[in-house]
């Protein structure tokens, strides 16, 4: 009989992508495992094509409705990679052996509120993997996974001719405003890049994308914000020369494709352990402030009103990958 294992991560995009090494290592190192994964219905697409997952369950509105369905599966082990009140209720209701990852909430609180650096220098992926160590699973050092369905692969000739021979992807979105450069600074960054750019983001980013496109011209910038679903945006990341990104989900997708990432940080900090994983990256942040981090996730606006972490972020860096002779 196979060992029936349920992995839990309800949200969000980046966090779910960061669980993929756990899924792969469980399945490849323990062939006796039948692996199930539960997430929110809105995030199912992120793992729908993952070949290491045998069955997906989704949380819609009722946690207890989900629990009723999961009880019928008769799991042997639950791996909790979310670790909150709802997952505690789920684990308690299933009543089987379970392992959880350490969220380090106390260490994060100390860092945010007292600026005491108690966080270990350990990436969150490795903390996720600690949760399955007792199952004999170890890190295979293959990094993150992201699987794009064939229907969402973007063909190069779908892009403007100016971008068909190479481009930089810039993920301009972010779940919280304090994780994003202000519009005028995005324009400044794109001017510095001086290479064809594809802007990526959701419908909520389309207006900023249009403003950047107007400022630099369509020969330089193609605004794909709101024109692609997430998997199509991932396809554009996969085909790019390199990636600029705020602290957001597409940054981790870029890491899954082993792209070099210029990672832009505002009110959050890489020390939380969610920097690009096992890929080449450059951290862009303002380290001259004593108010960072001001939140472990992000805010609608700068609590101090000056937003110096982004307004005074230095853009004096060299993009070595884009030498003049390489430009089309």
C-alpha positions as CSV (number, residue, x, y, z in Angstrom):
1,X,0.0,0.0,0.0
2,X,1.3,3.5,-0.9
3,X,1.9,6.1,1.8
4,X,-0.8,8.6,1.3
5,X,0.5,12.1,1.9
6,X,-1.3,15.5,1.9
7,X,0.7,18.7,1.4
8,X,-1.0,21.9,2.5
9,X,-0.3,25.4,1.1
10,X,-3.4,27.5,0.6
11,X,-1.8,30.7,-0.8
12,X,-0.3,32.7,-2.3
13,X,1.4,32.6,-5.7
14,X,5.1,32.9,-4.6
15,X,4.6,30.8,-1.5
16,X,3.1,27.9,-3.6
17,X,5.9,28.1,-6.2
18,X,8.4,27.9,-3.3
19,X,6.9,24.6,-2.1
20,X,7.7,22.8,-5.4
21,X,11.0,21.4,-4.2
22,X,9.2,19.6,-1.4
23,X,6.7,18.1,-3.8
24,X,9.4,16.9,-6.2
25,X,11.7,15.6,-3.5
26,X,8.9,13.7,-1.8
27,X,7.8,12.0,-5.0
28,X,11.2,11.2,-6.4
29,X,12.9,10.1,-3.2
30,X,9.9,8.2,-1.8
31,X,8.3,6.2,-4.8
32,X,5.9,4.6,-2.3
33,X,4.1,8.0,-1.7
34,X,0.8,8.9,-3.3
35,X,1.0,12.7,-3.1
36,X,-2.0,15.0,-2.8
37,X,-1.9,18.8,-2.5
38,X,-4.5,21.2,-1.2
39,X,-4.7,24.9,-2.0
40,X,-7.2,27.6,-2.6
41,X,-9.3,27.2,-5.7
42,X,-7.9,30.4,-7.2
43,X,-4.4,29.1,-7.1
44,X,-5.0,25.6,-8.5
45,X,-3.6,26.6,-11.9
46,X,-0.1,27.0,-10.3
47,X,0.1,23.2,-9.7
48,X,-2.3,21.8,-12.2
49,X,0.4,20.6,-14.5
50,X,2.9,19.5,-11.9
51,X,3.8,15.9,-12.7
52,X,4.8,15.1,-9.1
53,X,1.3,15.7,-7.8
54,X,-1.2,12.8,-8.0
55,X,-4.3,14.6,-6.9
56,X,-5.3,18.2,-6.2
57,X,-7.9,19.3,-3.7
58,X,-9.2,22.9,-3.4
59,X,-10.4,25.1,-0.6
60,X,-13.4,27.1,-1.9
61,X,-15.6,28.7,0.8
62,X,-16.2,26.0,3.4
63,X,-13.2,24.7,5.3
64,X,-15.4,22.0,6.9
65,X,-16.7,21.0,3.5
66,X,-13.1,20.5,2.4
67,X,-12.3,18.5,5.6
68,X,-15.2,16.2,4.9
69,X,-13.8,15.4,1.4
70,X,-10.3,15.0,2.7
71,X,-11.4,12.6,5.5
72,X,-12.6,10.2,2.7
73,X,-9.1,10.0,1.3
74,X,-7.7,8.4,4.6
75,X,-4.3,10.1,4.5
76,X,-1.4,8.7,6.4
77,X,0.6,11.9,6.8
78,X,-0.1,15.6,6.5
79,X,2.7,18.1,5.6
80,X,1.6,21.6,6.6
81,X,3.6,24.2,4.7
82,X,1.2,27.0,5.6
83,X,0.9,26.6,9.4
84,X,-2.0,28.8,10.5
85,X,-5.3,28.5,12.4
86,X,-7.2,26.9,9.5
87,X,-4.5,24.3,8.8
88,X,-4.4,23.5,12.5
89,X,-8.2,22.9,12.3
90,X,-7.7,20.7,9.2
91,X,-4.8,18.7,10.8
92,X,-6.8,18.2,14.0
93,X,-9.9,17.1,12.1
94,X,-7.9,14.6,10.0
95,X,-6.2,13.2,13.1
96,X,-3.2,11.7,11.4
97,X,0.6,12.1,11.8
98,X,1.6,15.6,10.7
99,X,4.6,17.8,10.2
100,X,4.7,21.6,10.0
101,X,7.2,24.1,8.9
102,X,8.4,26.8,11.3
103,X,7.0,30.2,10.3
104,X,9.4,32.0,12.6
105,X,6.7,34.5,13.5
106,X,8.5,35.6,16.8
107,X,11.7,36.2,14.9
108,X,9.9,38.2,12.3
109,X,8.1,40.3,15.0
110,X,11.4,41.1,16.6
111,X,12.9,42.2,13.2
112,X,9.9,44.3,12.2
113,X,9.1,45.9,15.5
114,X,12.5,46.1,17.4
115,X,14.9,45.7,14.5
116,X,16.5,42.7,16.3
117,X,17.9,40.4,13.7
118,X,17.0,37.0,15.1
119,X,16.1,35.4,11.7
120,X,18.4,32.5,10.8
121,X,20.2,32.7,7.5
122,X,18.0,30.0,5.9
123,X,15.9,30.2,2.8
124,X,12.2,29.4,3.3
125,X,12.5,26.5,0.8
126,X,15.0,24.8,3.2
127,X,12.6,25.5,6.1
128,X,9.9,23.8,4.1
129,X,12.1,20.9,3.5
130,X,12.9,20.5,7.2
131,X,9.2,19.6,7.6
132,X,9.7,16.4,5.6
133,X,13.1,15.4,6.9
134,X,11.6,12.7,9.2
135,X,10.3,11.0,6.0
136,X,13.8,10.5,4.9
137,X,13.6,13.3,2.3
138,X,16.5,15.7,1.6
139,X,17.1,18.6,-0.7
140,X,18.1,17.5,-4.2
141,X,19.4,21.0,-5.0
142,X,17.5,21.2,-8.2
143,X,15.8,24.5,-7.3
144,X,12.2,25.4,-8.0
145,X,9.8,24.0,-10.5
146,X,7.2,25.7,-12.7
147,X,5.2,23.8,-15.4
148,X,3.5,25.8,-18.1
149,X,0.6,24.1,-20.0
150,X,1.1,24.0,-23.8
151,X,-1.9,26.2,-24.4
152,X,-0.3,29.1,-22.5
153,X,3.2,29.0,-24.1
154,X,3.7,32.4,-25.9
155,X,5.1,32.1,-29.4
156,X,7.9,34.7,-30.1
157,X,6.0,36.1,-33.1
158,X,3.1,37.1,-30.9
159,X,5.4,39.9,-29.6
160,X,6.1,43.1,-31.5
161,X,9.0,42.8,-34.0
162,X,11.1,45.0,-31.8
163,X,11.0,42.4,-29.1
164,X,11.2,39.1,-31.0
165,X,15.0,38.9,-30.9
166,X,15.4,39.4,-27.2
167,X,13.9,41.3,-24.3
168,X,14.2,42.0,-20.6
169,X,11.1,41.0,-18.5
170,X,10.1,43.5,-15.8
171,X,7.4,42.3,-13.3
172,X,6.0,45.7,-12.2
173,X,3.3,44.3,-9.9
174,X,3.2,43.5,-6.2
175,X,0.6,42.5,-3.7
176,X,1.2,45.6,-1.6
177,X,2.1,49.1,-2.7
178,X,5.2,49.3,-0.5
179,X,6.7,46.4,-2.4
180,X,6.6,48.3,-5.7
181,X,8.7,51.2,-7.1
182,X,6.6,54.4,-7.6
183,X,5.7,54.9,-11.3
184,X,8.3,57.6,-11.9
185,X,11.1,55.3,-10.5
186,X,9.8,52.4,-12.7
187,X,10.3,54.7,-15.7
188,X,13.8,55.7,-14.5
189,X,14.7,52.0,-14.2
190,X,13.4,51.2,-17.6
191,X,15.4,54.0,-19.1
192,X,18.5,52.6,-17.4
193,X,17.8,49.1,-18.8
194,X,18.1,50.5,-22.3
195,X,17.0,47.3,-24.0
196,X,13.6,46.0,-25.3
197,X,11.4,45.4,-22.2
198,X,8.2,43.4,-21.7
199,X,6.2,44.6,-18.7
200,X,4.4,41.9,-16.8
201,X,1.6,42.3,-14.3
202,X,-2.1,41.9,-13.8
203,X,-5.0,44.2,-14.9
204,X,-4.4,46.3,-11.8
205,X,-0.9,47.1,-13.3
206,X,-2.1,48.0,-16.8
207,X,-2.4,51.7,-16.2
208,X,1.2,51.9,-14.9
209,X,2.3,49.8,-17.8
210,X,0.7,52.2,-20.3
211,X,2.4,55.1,-18.7
212,X,5.8,53.5,-18.9
213,X,5.1,52.5,-22.5
214,X,4.2,56.1,-23.3
215,X,7.3,57.5,-21.6
216,X,9.8,55.2,-23.4
217,X,7.9,54.4,-26.6
218,X,6.6,51.2,-28.0
219,X,9.9,50.4,-29.7
220,X,11.4,50.0,-26.3
221,X,8.5,48.8,-24.1
222,X,5.7,46.3,-24.7
223,X,3.1,46.5,-22.0
224,X,1.7,43.0,-21.4
225,X,0.1,43.8,-18.1
226,X,-3.5,42.6,-18.1
227,X,-3.1,41.0,-21.5
228,X,-1.8,37.6,-20.3
229,X,-2.9,35.2,-17.7
230,X,-0.3,34.2,-15.1
231,X,1.0,31.1,-17.0
232,X,1.4,33.2,-20.2
233,X,3.4,35.8,-18.1
234,X,5.5,32.9,-16.8
235,X,6.1,31.9,-20.5
236,X,7.4,35.4,-21.2
237,X,9.6,35.2,-18.2
238,X,11.0,31.8,-19.4
239,X,11.9,33.3,-22.8
240,X,13.4,36.5,-21.5
241,X,17.2,37.3,-21.3
242,X,16.9,38.3,-17.7
243,X,14.3,39.5,-15.2
244,X,13.7,42.6,-13.1
245,X,11.1,42.0,-10.4
246,X,9.7,43.4,-7.2
247,X,9.2,41.0,-4.3
248,X,6.4,39.1,-6.0
249,X,5.4,35.7,-7.4
250,X,7.0,36.1,-10.9
251,X,10.4,36.6,-9.1
252,X,10.1,33.0,-7.9
253,X,8.9,31.8,-11.4
254,X,12.1,33.4,-12.8
255,X,14.1,31.5,-10.3
256,X,12.4,28.3,-11.3
257,X,13.6,29.0,-14.9
258,X,17.1,29.8,-13.7
259,X,17.0,33.3,-15.0
260,X,19.2,36.0,-13.5
261,X,17.0,38.2,-11.4
262,X,17.5,41.8,-10.4
263,X,15.3,41.7,-7.3
264,X,13.9,45.0,-6.0
265,X,13.0,45.3,-2.3
266,X,11.1,48.0,-0.5
267,X,9.6,47.6,2.9
268,X,10.3,43.9,3.1
269,X,13.8,42.4,3.2
270,X,15.6,39.4,1.8
271,X,16.5,38.3,5.3
272,X,13.0,37.0,5.7
273,X,14.3,34.1,3.5
274,X,12.3,34.6,0.3
275,X,15.0,35.9,-2.1
276,X,15.4,34.2,-5.5
277,X,16.2,30.5,-4.8
278,X,19.2,28.7,-6.5
279,X,19.6,31.1,-9.3
280,X,21.9,34.0,-10.0
281,X,20.5,37.3,-8.6
282,X,21.2,40.8,-7.6
283,X,19.5,42.5,-4.6
284,X,18.5,46.1,-5.1
285,X,17.5,47.7,-1.8
286,X,18.1,50.8,0.3
287,X,20.2,49.6,3.3
288,X,20.7,53.1,4.7
289,X,17.4,53.1,6.6
290,X,16.6,52.1,10.2
291,X,12.9,51.7,9.5
292,X,13.2,48.6,7.3
293,X,11.5,46.2,7.5
294,X,8.3,47.9,8.5
295,X,6.1,44.8,7.8
296,X,6.7,41.1,7.2
297,X,4.3,41.2,4.1
298,X,3.7,44.8,3.0
299,X,1.6,47.9,3.5
300,X,-0.8,50.0,1.4
301,X,1.5,53.0,2.1
302,X,4.7,53.9,3.9
303,X,3.9,54.2,7.6
304,X,6.3,57.1,7.9
305,X,5.1,58.9,4.8
306,X,8.5,59.3,3.1
307,X,8.8,55.9,1.3
308,X,12.5,56.3,1.2
309,X,13.1,52.6,0.7
310,X,11.9,53.0,-2.8
311,X,12.1,56.7,-3.5
312,X,15.8,56.8,-2.5
313,X,16.7,53.3,-3.9
314,X,20.0,53.7,-5.8
315,X,19.9,52.6,-9.5
316,X,23.6,53.0,-9.9
317,X,24.4,49.5,-10.9
318,X,25.8,47.8,-14.0
319,X,23.7,45.4,-16.1
320,X,26.6,43.3,-17.3
321,X,24.4,40.9,-19.3
322,X,23.2,43.7,-21.7
323,X,26.3,44.9,-23.4
324,X,25.8,47.4,-26.3
325,X,26.9,44.9,-29.0
326,X,24.3,42.4,-27.8
327,X,21.4,44.8,-28.4
328,X,19.3,44.0,-31.5
